Amino acid sequence: MLLFPAEPFAGRVPDEAYADELREAERHDLSVALLDFEALESGDVKQALRWVPTAAEPGLAVFRGWMMRPETYATLYDALKARGWSLVNTPEQYLYTHHLPQSYSDIKDVTPGTDWVRAATPAEVDREEVKAILESFGPQPLIVKDYVKSRKHEWLEACFIPDAMDVEQAMQVIETFLARQGEQFQGGLVLRAFEPFKALATHSRSGMPLTREYRLFVLDGEVVTSDVYWEEGDYPEETLPLGRFVEVARRVNSRLFTMDVAQREDGEWRVVELGDGQVAGLPEWANRTGLYGALARLLGEPARRG
C-alpha cells in the first residue's frame, strides 16, 4: 500500500503536492490510501488513519509525504502495525537517515567533515561547546544546520560561515540560524565543512550558490533513480559513478532512502546527505516511472483503493 497525505482540512482529497505521485502509483496498479497528516501531527491517530483500511493479511506500506519528527513516525508506524501494515522503514531506520549524526560514522569517509552539539531546543545549545568545535575546524568555511535541515536559502545570514576562526562572525550566523529555526529545530546544532563542489548557477530568489547536485533513490541497496536536484541551471551530460554509491549504500541502515551526491572541483564525488526515502522530495525532473516501478516490485500486491 502507498500512503499519501490528504489536502489539509479538505476531507478525503489528495494533497495537491503529491497528486502526480498518487496518479503514478495508480498507473502501476498500487493500492493507495490517504492519511490526515494534520491529525497525525496533533496526536489524534485514530482520526489520522480513518481512511486507511485494515489489511486482510499482513502487508507492506510505503508513506510518500511530508517530513515528520522521529517520534511522530514511531507513532504512525505502531498505529499502522495495529492495522496489519508494516512501513518499509522501522522507526530506528527512519531516525538513522533523518538525523545526520545517526549515520555519520558510516559515511564519514565520503562526506564533508561534521561535528555537532546535541540540544532539544535552540536555547539549550551549549555556546562554549560550539566555539570549541569552531576552533577544531580551523580557518575553513562551514555550513550550519540542525540534525535535519539548514536554512540554505538564507545563505549569508543563517547558513554559510566563511571562516570558522572568525568566531564573532561565525556565532552571528549561528545565532541567526537558531533564532529563525525556532520550534522547527531538531536534535541539535550541526557544523559541516564547506567543500567546493562544481558550480551550477546562483539561485534566482535567494542568491544561494547552486552546485551540480543529484538525488539518488535507493531501495534495498539498489540505486533505482538518479536525477538532477535543482530546477535552475544547465546540468552537463555526465555519467554518475553509480557503482561507487552502491558500495556506500550497502552501509546504510535503511531499505528506502535518498542519497544526495555532488562532485568536488577536484573531481572527487561526495555524499552531501542522506534522507528517508518516504519523506524526501522528488526533484522536478525526477524519473517517477522508475521510482514507482521499483515500489511496485517491492510491494507486489494487487490493486486496492483505500
C-alpha positions in Angstrom: 0.0 0.0 0.0 1.1 3.6 -0.8 0.1 6.1 1.8 -0.2 9.8 0.8 -1.2 12.9 2.8 -4.6 14.4 2.2 -5.1 18.0 1.4 -5.1 19.9 4.7 -8.6 20.4 6.2 -10.2 19.4 2.9 -11.6 15.9 3.6 -10.7 12.9 1.6 -8.8 14.7 -1.1 -5.2 14.0 -2.0 -2.7 16.7 -1.1 -2.1 18.6 -4.4 1.7 18.5 -3.8 1.5 14.6 -4.1 -1.2 14.3 -6.7 1.2 13.5 -9.5 2.8 10.8 -7.4 -0.6 9.3 -6.5 -1.5 9.1 -10.1 1.8 7.4 -10.9 1.1 4.9 -8.1 -2.3 4.1 -9.6 -0.7 3.7 -13.1 1.4 0.9 -11.5 -1.8 -0.7 -10.0 -0.7 0.0 -6.5 -3.2 0.3 -3.7 -3.5 3.8 -2.3 -4.8 5.3 0.9 -4.9 8.8 2.4 -3.6 10.0 5.7 -4.8 13.0 7.6 -1.4 14.4 8.3 -2.6 17.4 10.4 -4.5 15.0 12.7 -1.3 12.8 13.0 0.8 15.8 14.0 -1.8 16.9 16.5 -1.7 13.5 18.2 -5.1 12.2 17.0 -4.0 9.0 15.5 -7.5 7.5 15.1 -8.6 10.5 13.1 -5.4 10.5 11.1 -6.0 6.9 9.9 -9.7 7.0 9.4 -9.3 6.4 5.6 -6.7 3.7 6.0 -8.1 0.1 5.6 -7.2 -2.7 7.9 -5.1 -5.2 5.9 -6.7 -8.5 5.1 -3.4 -10.1 5.8 -0.1 -8.5 7.0 1.2 -6.2 4.3 4.0 -3.7 3.5 3.3 0.0 3.3 5.3 3.0 2.0 4.5 6.6 3.0 5.2 9.3 0.5 4.6 12.7 2.1 5.9 15.4 4.4 8.8 15.1 6.9 7.8 14.4 10.4 9.7 14.2 13.7 11.0 10.7 14.6 8.6 10.3 17.5 5.7 11.1 15.1 7.0 8.5 12.7 7.2 5.9 15.5 3.5 6.7 16.4 2.5 6.2 12.8 4.5 3.0 12.5 2.8 1.5 15.6 -0.7 2.5 14.5 -0.3 1.1 11.0 1.2 -2.1 12.5 -2.0 -2.5 14.5 -3.9 -2.4 11.2 -1.7 -5.0 9.6 0.6 -2.7 7.7 4.4 -2.5 8.2 6.1 0.6 7.0 9.1 -0.1 4.8 11.5 1.5 7.3 11.3 0.9 11.1 11.4 3.9 13.4 15.1 3.2 14.1 15.8 3.2 10.3 13.8 6.4 9.9 15.9 8.1 12.6 19.1 6.8 11.1 18.7 8.7 7.8 16.6 11.6 9.2 19.1 12.8 11.8 22.6 13.2 10.3 24.6 12.3 13.4 23.0 8.9 13.4 24.5 7.8 10.1 27.6 10.0 10.0 30.1 7.3 11.2 29.1 5.1 8.4 29.6 7.7 5.6 32.2 10.0 7.1 34.9 8.9 4.6 32.7 10.1 1.7 31.0 13.2 3.2 32.2 16.6 4.5 33.7 16.7 8.0 31.0 17.2 10.6 30.6 17.8 14.3 27.6 18.7 16.4 26.2 19.8 19.7 23.1 17.9 20.9 20.3 20.1 22.2 16.5 19.8 22.4 15.9 23.5 21.7 18.0 26.4 20.4 18.2 27.8 23.9 19.8 24.6 25.2 22.7 24.7 22.6 26.0 25.0 24.6 27.6 28.1 23.1 31.0 27.3 24.6 31.0 23.8 23.1 30.1 25.4 19.7 33.1 27.7 20.0 35.3 24.7 20.7 34.1 23.0 17.6 34.7 26.1 15.5 38.3 26.2 16.8 38.7 22.5 15.9 37.8 23.2 12.2 40.5 25.9 11.9 40.4 28.5 9.1 37.9 27.0 6.7 34.3 27.7 5.7 31.5 25.9 7.3 27.7 25.2 6.8 25.3 25.5 9.8 22.2 23.3 10.2 20.4 21.3 12.7 20.1 17.5 12.7 17.7 17.6 9.8 17.7 20.9 7.9 19.7 24.0 7.0 18.4 27.4 6.1 20.3 27.3 2.8 18.0 29.9 1.1 19.2 32.4 3.8 22.7 31.6 2.7 24.7 34.5 4.0 22.6 35.3 7.1 21.9 31.8 8.6 23.8 29.1 6.7 27.3 29.9 5.5 30.3 30.7 7.7 33.3 32.0 5.6 36.0 31.3 8.2 35.5 29.2 11.3 38.3 31.1 13.1 36.3 34.4 12.9 34.4 33.3 16.0 32.4 36.6 16.3 31.1 36.4 12.7 30.5 32.6 12.9 28.5 33.0 16.1 26.4 35.7 14.5 25.4 33.3 11.7 24.8 30.5 14.2 22.6 32.7 16.4 20.6 33.9 13.4 20.1 30.3 12.4 18.9 29.2 15.8 16.6 32.2 16.2 15.0 31.6 12.8 14.8 27.8 13.2 12.8 28.3 16.4 10.3 25.5 17.0 11.4 23.7 13.8 14.8 23.0 15.4 15.5 19.2 15.7 18.2 17.2 17.5 21.0 19.7 17.9 23.3 22.1 16.1 25.5 20.7 13.3 28.6 22.3 11.8 29.9 20.9 8.5 33.0 21.6 6.4 32.1 23.5 3.2 33.6 21.7 0.2 33.9 23.3 -3.2 31.5 21.4 -5.4 31.3 22.1 -9.1 29.2 25.2 -9.7 25.8 25.2 -11.5 24.2 28.6 -11.0 23.0 31.2 -8.5 19.5 30.7 -7.1 17.3 33.3 -8.7 15.4 34.2 -5.4 17.8 33.6 -2.5 21.2 34.1 -4.2 22.4 30.8 -2.8 25.2 29.3 -4.9 23.8 26.1 -6.6 26.1 23.1 -7.3 25.7 20.2 -9.6 23.9 18.0 -7.2 22.0 14.8 -7.8 19.4 12.9 -5.8 19.5 9.1 -5.8 16.7 7.0 -4.5 18.0 3.7 -3.1 15.8 0.6 -2.5 17.3 -2.4 -0.8 20.8 -1.4 -1.7 19.9 -0.7 -5.4 20.0 2.8 -6.9 16.6 2.9 -8.7 16.7 6.5 -9.8 19.3 9.3 -10.2 18.0 12.7 -11.0 19.3 16.3 -11.2 18.5 18.1 -7.9 17.9 21.7 -8.9 15.4 23.1 -11.4 17.6 26.0 -12.2 20.9 25.9 -14.2 22.1 23.7 -17.0 23.5 20.4 -16.0 26.1 18.9 -18.3 25.8 15.5 -19.8 27.7 13.3 -17.4 27.7 9.8 -16.1 27.4 9.3 -12.4 29.7 6.7 -10.8 26.7 4.7 -9.5 28.9 1.7 -8.6 30.7 3.8 -6.0 27.4 4.9 -4.5 26.0 1.4 -4.4 29.1 0.4 -2.3 28.2 3.3 0.1 24.5 2.4 0.1 25.2 -1.0 1.4 26.4 0.5 4.6 23.2 2.4 5.2 20.7 1.0 7.7 17.6 1.7 5.7 15.6 -0.1 3.0 14.3 3.0 1.2 16.4 6.2 1.4 17.8 9.1 -0.7 21.5 9.9 -1.2 22.3 13.4 -2.4 25.6 13.5 -4.2 27.9 16.1 -5.9 31.3 16.3 -7.5 34.0 18.5 -6.0 36.0 20.8 -8.1 39.0 18.3 -7.8 36.8 15.6 -9.4 36.0 13.6 -6.2 32.4 12.5 -5.8 30.9 13.1 -2.4 27.7 12.3 -0.4 26.1 15.5 0.6 23.5 13.9 2.8 21.1 11.0 3.3 17.3 11.1 3.8 14.5 8.8 4.5 13.0 7.8 1.1 9.4 8.2 2.3 9.7 11.9 3.1 12.4 13.1 0.6 11.0 15.2 -2.1 11.1 14.2 -5.8 13.1 16.7 -7.9 11.1 18.5 -10.6 12.6 16.4 -13.4 12.6 13.1 -11.4 12.1 9.7 -13.1 8.7 9.0 -11.4 8.1 5.9 -13.5 11.4 4.4 -12.4 10.7 5.1 -8.7 7.2 3.8 -8.8 8.2 0.8 -10.9 10.6 -0.1 -8.1 8.0 0.4 -5.4 5.6 -1.8 -7.4 8.1 -4.6 -7.4 8.7 -4.1 -3.7 5.0 -4.1 -2.7 4.0 -6.8 -5.3 0.3 -6.6 -4.4 -3.0 -6.4 -6.4 -4.7 -3.0 -6.8 -6.9 -2.0 -3.9 -8.0 1.6 -3.3 -8.1 2.7 0.4 
